[in-house]
Amino acid sequence: MVYVTRRTTFSASHRLYNPLLSDADNERIFDKCNNPNGHGHNYVLEVTVCGVPDPLTGYVLDLKRLRDIIEEHIIEKVDHRHLNEDVDFLRGIIPTAENLAWAFWQILEQKIPSGRLYSIRVYESENNFVEYRGEPIDVPRYLVSTTTTLHDDDEILQR
């Protein structure tokens, strides 16, 4: 088995916030990442595909083709966007690096024309990254509404 990786970058902002929690709990858990205006990162995305090289080309997957797939299906949708507000496939998901890796996998897995998707790494900073290899996990989606208010009794009420 041979592993090929395409590395690319994107810049985006996000806010780490769970609408089921109080403002105080969100502040305690997410700290500065809970800024109501969001904050930004210069992300690095690595997508690894594994397989047996084609005997005619020597490629597991042409990296130019992988670049184009990533660009069309991920980068064009997230680069210079607010991940909570502007990205449909992340709507209602807390946009942690962990959840980004999972969401990117859901999009890319069926788009890879040869080999198979092996891993997705999302670097949020030079020192912090996550890696997802397609294991089944549950990623909750939360109600997204500008009219949702969390009250002290921890009930979500619609205005």
Backbone as ProteinMPNN parsed JSONL, in Angstrom:
{"seq_chain_A": "MVYVTRRTTFSASHRLYNPLLSDADNERIFDKCNNPNGHGHNYVLEVTVCGVPDPLTGYVLDLKRLRDIIEEHIIEKVDHRHLNEDVDFLRGIIPTAENLAWAFWQILEQKIPSGRLYSIRVYESENNFVEYRGEPIDVPRYLVSTTTTLHDDDEILQR", "coords_chain_A": {"N_chain_A": [[0.846, -1.175, 0.0], [0.519, 2.215, -0.827], [0.846, 5.573, 0.246], [-0.398, 8.705, -0.489], [-0.27, 12.216, -0.19], [-1.957, 15.277, -0.225], [-1.388, 18.625, 0.457], [-2.877, 21.599, 1.546], [-4.01, 24.992, 2.058], [-6.205, 27.122, 3.967], [-7.995, 30.027, 5.001], [-10.046, 30.959, 7.657], [-12.785, 32.005, 9.757], [-14.3, 31.33, 12.952], [-16.618, 30.423, 15.557], [-16.531, 28.876, 18.62], [-19.071, 27.398, 20.184], [-21.784, 26.209, 22.008], [-25.139, 25.938, 21.641], [-26.766, 24.745, 23.508], [-25.713, 25.187, 25.936], [-25.174, 27.44, 28.691], [-24.224, 30.929, 28.521], [-22.169, 31.378, 30.352], [-21.139, 28.775, 30.747], [-20.277, 28.206, 28.113], [-18.28, 30.13, 27.895], [-16.521, 29.25, 29.896], [-15.792, 26.687, 28.936], [-14.953, 27.064, 26.218], [-13.491, 29.391, 26.243], [-11.433, 31.933, 24.911], [-12.062, 31.209, 22.339], [-14.732, 31.353, 22.15], [-15.559, 33.852, 21.459], [-18.044, 36.128, 20.6], [-17.937, 37.444, 18.138], [-16.377, 35.812, 16.678], [-13.241, 34.283, 15.666], [-10.116, 33.929, 13.915], [-8.297, 31.538, 11.87], [-5.396, 30.33, 10.163], [-5.628, 27.721, 8.448], [-4.249, 24.463, 7.834], [-4.721, 21.877, 5.612], [-4.503, 18.465, 5.17], [-4.843, 15.835, 2.992], [-4.928, 12.427, 2.7], [-4.554, 9.69, 0.577], [-4.743, 6.229, -0.017], [-3.435, 3.35, -1.718], [-2.764, 1.055, -4.432], [-0.229, 1.668, -6.732], [-1.082, 2.578, -10.055], [-0.282, 0.502, -12.78], [0.212, 1.646, -15.291], [0.575, 4.415, -14.953], [1.929, 4.81, -12.58], [0.856, 6.149, -10.504], [-1.02, 6.339, -7.446], [-3.112, 8.04, -7.163], [-3.511, 10.742, -9.246], [-1.98, 13.59, -8.157], [-2.619, 16.152, -8.974], [-5.262, 15.86, -9.706], [-6.363, 15.179, -7.197], [-5.819, 17.587, -5.867], [-7.561, 19.305, -7.306], [-10.071, 18.207, -6.632], [-10.169, 18.627, -3.848], [-10.023, 21.416, -3.803], [-12.385, 22.186, -5.21], [-14.493, 20.996, -3.695], [-14.035, 21.516, -0.997], [-12.189, 23.744, -0.276], [-13.088, 25.989, -1.83], [-15.479, 26.413, -0.569], [-14.935, 26.991, 2.121], [-12.781, 28.784, 2.414], [-11.793, 31.947, 3.521], [-14.206, 32.386, 4.87], [-16.836, 32.546, 7.341], [-17.094, 29.954, 9.401], [-19.257, 29.067, 10.976], [-21.388, 30.582, 10.03], [-21.383, 30.824, 7.201], [-21.019, 28.421, 5.824], [-22.663, 25.878, 4.472], [-22.554, 23.029, 4.862], [-21.558, 22.853, 7.397], [-23.412, 23.885, 9.041], [-24.932, 24.225, 12.133], [-23.118, 22.6, 13.39], [-20.567, 22.411, 15.795], [-17.731, 24.097, 15.002], [-15.103, 22.792, 15.535], [-11.678, 21.736, 15.109], [-11.68, 18.972, 15.093], [-14.317, 18.353, 14.299], [-14.344, 19.588, 11.811], [-12.519, 17.987, 10.372], [-13.947, 15.564, 10.331], [-16.277, 16.384, 8.899], [-15.149, 17.149, 6.437], [-14.228, 14.68, 5.578], [-16.683, 13.349, 5.158], [-17.553, 14.621, 2.878], [-15.465, 14.231, 0.991], [-14.958, 11.47, 0.77], [-16.511, 9.941, -1.103], [-15.712, 11.121, -3.435], [-13.202, 10.479, -4.299], [-11.467, 9.154, -6.944], [-9.7, 6.983, -7.38], [-7.849, 4.567, -5.491], [-8.227, 4.845, -1.922], [-9.725, 7.029, 0.471], [-7.678, 7.788, 3.141], [-6.82, 9.357, 5.365], [-7.566, 12.457, 7.016], [-6.107, 15.421, 7.887], [-6.298, 18.24, 9.921], [-4.828, 21.192, 10.561], [-4.901, 23.529, 12.985], [-3.241, 25.312, 14.046], [0.305, 25.895, 14.172], [1.108, 24.162, 16.143], [-1.057, 22.529, 16.807], [-3.068, 19.921, 15.707], [-5.56, 17.802, 14.205], [-6.446, 14.438, 13.373], [-8.362, 12.434, 11.269], [-9.656, 9.277, 10.438], [-11.877, 8.118, 9.314], [-13.385, 6.501, 10.993], [-16.509, 5.459, 12.367], [-18.359, 7.997, 13.901], [-20.507, 9.935, 16.004], [-21.548, 13.071, 15.23], [-22.999, 15.72, 16.605], [-25.685, 17.843, 15.486], [-26.818, 21.075, 16.047], [-29.671, 23.067, 16.774], [-29.97, 25.85, 14.794], [-30.529, 29.1, 15.047], [-31.306, 32.489, 14.905], [-33.132, 33.391, 16.602], [-33.123, 31.906, 18.843], [-32.95, 31.47, 22.302], [-31.135, 30.924, 25.232], [-32.11, 30.163, 28.388], [-31.777, 30.64, 31.971], [-32.767, 28.315, 33.118], [-31.897, 26.343, 31.507], [-33.398, 25.663, 29.267], [-34.193, 25.597, 25.847], [-35.786, 28.037, 24.108], [-38.058, 29.133, 21.644], [-38.493, 32.287, 20.233]], "CA_chain_A": [[0.0, 0.0, 0.0], [1.254, 3.471, -0.914], [0.054, 6.684, 0.774], [-0.076, 9.992, -1.104], [-0.913, 13.289, 0.565], [-2.011, 16.642, -0.763], [-1.46, 19.638, 1.516], [-3.361, 22.889, 1.074], [-4.31, 25.897, 3.161], [-7.334, 28.042, 3.857], [-8.186, 30.931, 6.138], [-11.457, 31.049, 8.006], [-13.094, 32.341, 11.138], [-15.345, 30.513, 13.558], [-16.88, 30.605, 16.975], [-16.849, 27.639, 19.321], [-20.219, 27.75, 21.012], [-22.842, 25.199, 22.009], [-26.367, 26.636, 22.022], [-27.423, 24.075, 24.629], [-25.042, 25.597, 27.169], [-25.303, 28.849, 29.067], [-23.091, 31.769, 28.135], [-21.08, 31.141, 31.313], [-20.525, 27.477, 30.446], [-19.548, 28.355, 26.861], [-17.066, 30.892, 28.195], [-15.634, 28.389, 30.681], [-15.31, 25.577, 28.115], [-14.308, 27.465, 24.962], [-12.613, 30.517, 26.549], [-11.327, 32.949, 23.862], [-12.641, 30.684, 21.103], [-16.159, 31.615, 22.24], [-15.798, 35.249, 21.13], [-19.26, 36.229, 19.78], [-17.599, 37.897, 16.785], [-15.526, 34.809, 16.052], [-11.794, 34.489, 15.582], [-9.671, 33.268, 12.694], [-7.138, 30.654, 11.778], [-4.849, 29.949, 8.871], [-5.653, 26.267, 8.551], [-3.581, 23.587, 6.87], [-5.493, 20.659, 5.384], [-3.782, 17.384, 4.482], [-5.718, 14.731, 2.609], [-4.106, 11.277, 2.318], [-5.224, 8.605, -0.136], [-3.867, 5.062, -0.106], [-3.783, 2.378, -2.736], [-1.684, 0.446, -5.198], [0.015, 2.484, -7.92], [-1.527, 2.092, -11.361], [0.913, 0.076, -13.523], [0.451, 2.495, -16.461], [0.975, 5.78, -14.592], [2.717, 4.836, -11.355], [0.113, 6.937, -9.514], [-2.184, 5.876, -6.701], [-4.06, 9.043, -7.629], [-2.812, 11.929, -9.733], [-2.113, 14.624, -7.136], [-3.317, 17.305, -9.553], [-6.696, 15.54, -9.602], [-6.71, 15.321, -5.789], [-5.835, 19.035, -5.621], [-8.785, 19.872, -7.875], [-11.207, 17.712, -5.842], [-10.143, 19.345, -2.571], [-10.327, 22.819, -4.091], [-13.791, 22.337, -5.588], [-15.474, 20.524, -2.721], [-13.754, 22.007, 0.354], [-11.558, 25.064, -0.168], [-13.977, 27.028, -2.363], [-16.606, 26.6, 0.347], [-14.528, 27.425, 3.46], [-11.724, 29.791, 2.436], [-12.25, 33.312, 3.811], [-15.607, 32.322, 5.292], [-17.124, 32.299, 8.76], [-17.527, 28.554, 9.316], [-20.581, 28.911, 11.589], [-22.416, 31.35, 9.335], [-21.328, 30.841, 5.735], [-20.733, 27.115, 5.228], [-23.878, 25.076, 4.648], [-22.34, 21.68, 5.39], [-21.189, 22.951, 8.807], [-24.518, 24.521, 9.76], [-25.363, 23.513, 13.324], [-22.018, 21.802, 13.937], [-19.532, 23.22, 16.442], [-16.638, 23.932, 14.042], [-13.78, 22.451, 16.052], [-10.84, 21.051, 14.114], [-12.146, 17.584, 15.048], [-15.533, 18.277, 13.496], [-13.986, 19.92, 10.429], [-11.935, 16.79, 9.75], [-15.062, 14.636, 10.096], [-17.131, 16.919, 7.833], [-14.41, 17.065, 5.179], [-14.249, 13.262, 5.203], [-18.011, 13.027, 4.624], [-17.633, 15.182, 1.531], [-14.436, 13.739, 0.074], [-14.839, 10.011, 0.662], [-17.105, 9.427, -2.351], [-15.182, 11.885, -4.571], [-11.87, 9.981, -4.649], [-11.707, 8.235, -8.062], [-8.874, 5.776, -7.304], [-7.36, 4.428, -4.131], [-9.293, 5.156, -0.957], [-9.38, 8.061, 1.436], [-7.043, 7.178, 4.309], [-6.873, 10.251, 6.524], [-7.648, 13.905, 6.855], [-5.514, 16.176, 8.985], [-6.593, 19.669, 9.942], [-3.957, 21.935, 11.462], [-5.486, 24.806, 13.367], [-2.066, 26.149, 14.31], [1.55, 25.158, 13.971], [1.273, 23.175, 17.203], [-2.259, 21.736, 17.068], [-3.777, 19.355, 14.568], [-6.338, 16.584, 14.428], [-6.441, 13.504, 12.254], [-9.544, 11.57, 11.229], [-9.459, 8.191, 9.481], [-13.129, 7.565, 8.827], [-14.106, 5.671, 11.952], [-17.845, 6.042, 12.599], [-18.598, 8.778, 15.115], [-21.682, 10.789, 15.942], [-21.29, 14.5, 15.38], [-24.339, 16.313, 16.743], [-26.056, 19.125, 14.887], [-27.649, 21.844, 16.967], [-30.599, 24.018, 16.199], [-29.33, 27.118, 14.487], [-31.554, 30.117, 14.865], [-30.972, 33.753, 15.545], [-34.178, 33.694, 17.577], [-33.022, 30.96, 19.951], [-32.41, 32.047, 23.52], [-30.927, 29.98, 26.319], [-32.466, 30.771, 29.668], [-31.069, 30.081, 33.123], [-33.253, 26.977, 33.454], [-31.318, 25.464, 30.494], [-34.336, 25.301, 28.209], [-34.109, 26.399, 24.646], [-37.105, 28.523, 23.76], [-38.167, 29.893, 20.412], [-39.242, 33.543, 20.367]], "C_chain_A": [[0.896, 1.243, 0.0], [0.311, 4.597, -0.486], [0.529, 7.974, 0.118], [-0.894, 11.066, -0.407], [-0.834, 14.595, -0.204], [-2.215, 17.596, 0.409], [-1.93, 20.935, 0.886], [-3.701, 23.741, 2.291], [-5.598, 26.658, 2.889], [-7.394, 28.88, 5.123], [-9.675, 31.045, 6.396], [-11.602, 31.49, 9.451], [-14.183, 31.404, 11.635], [-15.549, 30.95, 14.993], [-17.214, 29.246, 17.555], [-17.888, 27.968, 20.375], [-21.249, 26.642, 20.885], [-24.121, 25.876, 22.49], [-27.13, 25.962, 23.161], [-26.836, 24.485, 25.977], [-25.3, 27.068, 27.448], [-24.09, 29.623, 28.557], [-21.895, 31.53, 29.053], [-20.374, 29.817, 31.033], [-19.744, 27.528, 29.135], [-18.243, 29.099, 27.08], [-16.048, 30.02, 28.928], [-15.006, 27.303, 29.796], [-14.455, 26.063, 26.945], [-13.411, 28.693, 25.092], [-12.606, 31.528, 25.393], [-11.963, 32.499, 22.544], [-14.158, 30.886, 21.052], [-16.49, 33.083, 21.935], [-17.022, 35.36, 20.216], [-19.008, 36.707, 18.351], [-16.746, 36.887, 16.027], [-14.056, 35.17, 16.154], [-11.308, 33.642, 14.416], [-8.448, 32.395, 12.851], [-6.688, 30.586, 10.328], [-4.643, 28.445, 8.944], [-4.757, 25.625, 7.497], [-4.415, 22.321, 6.811], [-4.615, 19.672, 4.626], [-4.755, 16.246, 4.236], [-4.828, 13.61, 2.08], [-4.987, 10.197, 1.719], [-4.238, 7.439, -0.2], [-4.368, 4.121, -1.197], [-2.535, 1.809, -3.379], [-1.462, 1.301, -6.446], [-0.46, 1.793, -9.203], [-0.289, 1.691, -12.165], [1.22, 0.951, -14.743], [0.999, 3.869, -16.095], [1.948, 5.831, -13.421], [2.043, 5.617, -10.238], [-0.883, 6.089, -8.738], [-3.357, 6.743, -7.134], [-3.239, 10.237, -8.072], [-3.053, 13.062, -8.733], [-2.732, 15.91, -7.674], [-4.827, 17.088, -9.474], [-7.16, 15.666, -8.149], [-6.773, 16.795, -5.405], [-7.145, 19.658, -6.1], [-10.029, 19.45, -7.096], [-11.301, 18.477, -4.523], [-10.555, 20.806, -2.782], [-11.823, 23.016, -4.35], [-14.752, 22.041, -4.444], [-15.249, 21.023, -1.293], [-13.309, 23.471, 0.326], [-12.461, 26.175, -0.682], [-15.125, 27.346, -1.416], [-16.203, 27.176, 1.704], [-13.524, 28.577, 3.486], [-12.311, 31.197, 2.553], [-13.743, 33.366, 4.109], [-15.668, 32.229, 6.815], [-17.767, 30.919, 8.795], [-18.908, 28.33, 9.928], [-21.677, 29.48, 10.707], [-22.513, 31.079, 7.839], [-21.225, 29.478, 5.069], [-21.895, 26.169, 5.509], [-23.613, 23.719, 5.285], [-21.872, 21.681, 6.847], [-22.306, 23.559, 9.654], [-24.957, 23.651, 10.929], [-24.312, 22.635, 13.96], [-21.026, 22.753, 14.606], [-18.255, 23.034, 15.614], [-15.253, 23.804, 14.675], [-12.972, 21.813, 14.935], [-11.276, 19.592, 13.974], [-13.363, 17.447, 14.126], [-15.298, 18.689, 12.049], [-13.426, 18.694, 9.72], [-13.026, 15.784, 9.417], [-15.912, 15.108, 8.92], [-16.435, 16.837, 6.474], [-14.384, 15.624, 4.674], [-15.587, 12.902, 4.544], [-18.153, 13.506, 3.181], [-16.69, 14.476, 0.568], [-14.467, 12.238, -0.173], [-15.372, 9.468, -0.669], [-16.561, 10.115, -3.601], [-13.838, 11.351, -5.071], [-12.017, 8.913, -5.734], [-10.842, 6.975, -8.066], [-8.173, 5.768, -5.953], [-8.535, 4.636, -3.191], [-8.784, 6.212, 0.006], [-8.854, 7.382, 2.691], [-7.13, 8.075, 5.533], [-7.037, 11.692, 6.082], [-7.045, 14.518, 8.108], [-5.894, 17.635, 8.813], [-5.703, 20.298, 11.006], [-4.611, 23.279, 11.725], [-4.387, 25.82, 13.693], [-0.838, 25.295, 14.036], [1.686, 24.006, 14.964], [0.102, 22.221, 17.38], [-2.884, 21.23, 15.774], [-4.577, 18.151, 15.027], [-6.241, 15.729, 13.182], [-7.663, 12.609, 12.379], [-9.338, 10.551, 10.123], [-10.751, 7.472, 9.12], [-13.879, 6.65, 9.772], [-15.481, 6.3, 12.196], [-17.917, 6.757, 13.948], [-19.882, 9.573, 14.909], [-21.261, 12.222, 16.188], [-22.644, 15.179, 15.442], [-24.479, 17.612, 15.962], [-27.02, 19.793, 15.853], [-28.565, 22.766, 16.188], [-29.874, 25.334, 15.994], [-30.424, 28.117, 14.187], [-31.125, 31.38, 15.569], [-32.026, 34.126, 16.576], [-34.162, 32.724, 18.739], [-32.362, 31.636, 21.145], [-32.268, 30.954, 24.561], [-31.192, 30.705, 27.624], [-31.76, 30.039, 30.799], [-31.53, 28.678, 33.479], [-32.831, 25.949, 32.391], [-32.319, 24.951, 29.481], [-34.092, 26.19, 27.015], [-35.536, 26.757, 24.243], [-37.051, 29.285, 22.454], [-38.972, 31.164, 20.673], [-40.293, 33.618, 19.299]], "O_chain_A": [[1.889, 1.313, 0.724], [-0.876, 4.58, -0.815], [1.715, 8.3, 0.162], [-2.061, 10.858, -0.074], [0.205, 14.963, -0.754], [-3.099, 17.398, 1.242], [-1.448, 21.331, -0.175], [-3.68, 23.256, 3.422], [-6.022, 26.817, 1.744], [-6.9, 28.479, 6.177], [-10.468, 31.206, 5.469], [-10.679, 31.369, 10.256], [-14.89, 30.77, 10.851], [-14.776, 31.724, 15.557], [-18.082, 28.543, 17.039], [-17.63, 28.708, 21.324], [-21.551, 26.189, 19.781], [-24.182, 26.34, 23.628], [-28.05, 26.559, 23.721], [-27.394, 24.171, 27.028], [-25.609, 27.84, 26.54], [-23.065, 29.039, 28.207], [-20.752, 31.483, 28.599], [-19.145, 29.747, 31.077], [-18.658, 26.955, 29.047], [-17.213, 28.734, 26.512], [-14.857, 30.049, 28.617], [-13.81, 27.036, 29.905], [-13.365, 25.541, 26.707], [-12.656, 29.011, 24.173], [-13.674, 31.941, 24.941], [-12.356, 33.333, 21.728], [-14.79, 30.621, 20.03], [-17.629, 33.5, 22.147], [-17.038, 34.743, 19.151], [-19.791, 36.402, 17.451], [-16.432, 37.095, 14.855], [-13.689, 36.228, 16.663], [-12.012, 32.733, 13.975], [-7.685, 32.497, 13.811], [-7.476, 30.759, 9.399], [-3.622, 27.961, 9.435], [-4.543, 26.175, 6.417], [-4.774, 21.758, 7.845], [-4.056, 19.996, 3.578], [-5.408, 15.757, 5.158], [-4.066, 13.807, 1.134], [-6.025, 9.837, 2.274], [-3.042, 7.64, -0.412], [-5.549, 4.102, -1.545], [-1.412, 2.047, -2.935], [-2.422, 1.623, -7.146], [-0.263, 0.594, -9.397], [0.668, 2.462, -12.23], [2.367, 0.999, -15.187], [1.8, 4.432, -16.841], [2.708, 6.79, -13.286], [2.594, 5.737, -9.144], [-1.526, 5.21, -9.313], [-4.445, 6.248, -7.431], [-2.36, 10.692, -7.34], [-4.197, 13.448, -8.492], [-3.311, 16.68, -6.908], [-5.581, 18.024, -9.206], [-8.238, 16.204, -7.893], [-7.687, 17.209, -4.692], [-7.764, 20.445, -5.383], [-10.946, 20.251, -6.918], [-12.381, 18.919, -4.129], [-11.347, 21.351, -2.014], [-12.447, 23.907, -3.774], [-15.726, 22.769, -4.251], [-16.16, 20.966, -0.466], [-14.001, 24.337, 0.86], [-12.586, 27.21, -0.028], [-15.682, 28.442, -1.464], [-17.031, 27.789, 2.377], [-13.428, 29.279, 4.493], [-13.199, 31.584, 1.794], [-14.45, 34.27, 3.662], [-14.69, 31.883, 7.478], [-18.867, 30.735, 8.274], [-19.659, 27.484, 9.443], [-22.774, 28.925, 10.64], [-23.606, 31.103, 7.273], [-21.336, 29.392, 3.846], [-22.086, 25.718, 6.638], [-24.367, 23.295, 6.16], [-21.796, 20.621, 7.468], [-22.145, 23.726, 10.863], [-25.309, 22.485, 10.748], [-24.58, 21.985, 14.97], [-20.686, 23.791, 14.038], [-17.742, 21.918, 15.533], [-14.351, 24.594, 14.396], [-13.533, 21.396, 13.922], [-11.248, 19.035, 12.876], [-13.427, 16.547, 13.289], [-15.979, 18.194, 11.15], [-13.817, 18.396, 8.592], [-13.026, 15.212, 8.327], [-16.235, 14.314, 8.036], [-17.065, 16.494, 5.474], [-14.505, 15.382, 3.473], [-15.621, 12.238, 3.509], [-18.806, 12.854, 2.366], [-17.079, 14.156, -0.555], [-14.038, 11.783, -1.234], [-14.733, 8.617, -1.287], [-16.914, 9.73, -4.715], [-13.386, 11.732, -6.151], [-12.624, 7.871, -5.487], [-11.215, 5.987, -8.699], [-7.936, 6.815, -5.351], [-9.693, 4.606, -3.608], [-7.595, 6.286, 0.315], [-9.511, 6.499, 3.244], [-7.475, 7.611, 6.62], [-6.704, 12.082, 4.963], [-7.42, 14.182, 9.231], [-5.823, 18.193, 7.718], [-5.808, 19.984, 12.191], [-4.844, 24.064, 10.807], [-4.596, 27.031, 13.618], [-0.947, 24.114, 13.707], [2.31, 22.99, 14.658], [0.25, 21.195, 18.043], [-3.189, 22.006, 14.868], [-4.317, 17.564, 16.078], [-5.988, 16.224, 12.083], [-7.963, 12.091, 13.455], [-8.909, 10.889, 9.02], [-10.714, 6.329, 8.666], [-14.903, 6.078, 9.398], [-15.609, 7.524, 12.23], [-17.58, 6.193, 14.989], [-20.285, 9.845, 13.778], [-20.689, 12.545, 17.229], [-23.366, 15.215, 14.445], [-23.523, 18.371, 15.801], [-27.919, 19.155, 16.401], [-28.25, 23.184, 15.074], [-29.245, 25.862, 16.91], [-31.15, 27.994, 13.2], [-30.638, 31.341, 16.698], [-31.838, 35.071, 17.342], [-35.092, 32.714, 19.545], [-31.333, 32.296, 21.003], [-33.179, 30.147, 24.751], [-30.575, 31.727, 27.923], [-31.213, 28.953, 30.606], [-30.772, 27.918, 34.082], [-33.337, 24.827, 32.372], [-32.103, 23.893, 28.89], [-33.82, 27.383, 27.151], [-36.382, 25.882, 24.062], [-36.089, 30.008, 22.194], [-40.038, 31.099, 21.284], [-41.037, 34.596, 19.233]]}, "name": "protein", "num_of_chains": 1, "seq": "MVYVTRRTTFSASHRLYNPLLSDADNERIFDKCNNPNGHGHNYVLEVTVCGVPDPLTGYVLDLKRLRDIIEEHIIEKVDHRHLNEDVDFLRGIIPTAENLAWAFWQILEQKIPSGRLYSIRVYESENNFVEYRGEPIDVPRYLVSTTTTLHDDDEILQR"}
